[in-house]
Amino acid sequence: QVHLIESGGGLVQAGGSLTLSCAAARRTSSIDTMAWYRRAPGKERELVATVTSSGSTNNADSVKGRFTGSRDYAKNTLLLQMNSLKPEDTAVYYCYAVIVLNIDSRFEVWGQGTLVTVSS
């Protein structure tokens, strides 16, 4: 089984920056799409950013121009550079990946989450 290990969460003031990392523990699996989701208190889980296996990216409207998703394919690592953070960005951020075992076998993996708190 592939495990996703997240790091980089913490407490920052509004306007500050933070970088989240997500590394896949197993290196032998092929990873398709990776993504960051977040869940704020009292809100549904929200898709924040995606990076496909071909390098295509997409961000939620709420973070466009501020967040940048990227991948280190050799290390099976997903990054999220967060700039100009706002209090409404406060949430638990979850890493997500689609794992490909073979042409007929795929499954989804979720990280445990890392807390980002943005103070005013």
Buried (B, 14 or more C-beta within 10 A) or exposed (E): EBEBBBEBBEEBEEEBEBEBBBBBEEEEBEBEBBBBBBBBEEEEEBEBBBBBBEEEEEBBEEBEEBBBBBBEEEEBBBBBBBBEBBEEBBBBBBBBBBBBEEEEEEEEBEBEBBEBBBEE
